[in-house]
Amino acid sequence: MAETQELMKVIEEMRDDIKYIKKHLIDPDSIMSEDDIACLEQARKDFKEGKTLSLKDLRRELDLS
């Protein structure tokens, strides 16, 4: 009986540890590399300079609308 209670205590502690890990886990897809950052900056620059097309305009240009 005491062994069962000890096991239940360990399981509860492990459950708490898992909850903590889940709460503090970082999504690796949300981390941007230096290359990602450079590409994003270039895209923002292109957008500001009017070098981009909207999806609507691209579809029209490719006769996909």
N, C-alpha and C positions, 0 to 999 in steps of 0.2 A: 504494500500500500504506500509506504513512504517512497519507494522507488518510482511509483507511478506519479506521485505528486512532484517529485524532483524532475521527472521527464516533462511534466506539464509546465513546470516553471521554466525549464530550458526552452521549450517550444514557444512559450509566450515571449521570452527574451528574443528569440530568433525572429518572431513575428514583428516585434518592435523594431529590430534592426532592419528588417526588410522594408518596413514602412518608411523608416528614415532614409534608406538608400533610394527608394522610389521617389521620395519627395525631393531629394537633392541630385538626382541623376540628370546629367546634361545630355541633350540630344546631339549626337555627333554631326547631324546634318545642319544644325544651327550654328556651327562654328565655321567661320569664313577663313580661308587661307589667304595669303598675300595675293595670290593670283586672282582669287575670287574678288577681293577688294579692288584690285586694279581694273578688272573687267566691269565691275559695278560703276566705278568712277568714270570709265570710258563711256559706258552706256548712258549715264546721266549727262555727260558732256555732249554726246551725240543728240540726245533728246533736246537739250537746251538750244543746240545749234540747228534744230529742225532736220536732222539727218535720219530721222526714223519715220516709219509708216505705222499707222494704226492698223489693227487687224482687219477692220472694215475696208480700208483702202487697199491693203494687200490682197484680200479676197477679190476685190473688184479688179485689181490689176492682173490677177491670175485667172480671172473668169470663174471664180469658185462661189460666187454669191447666188 
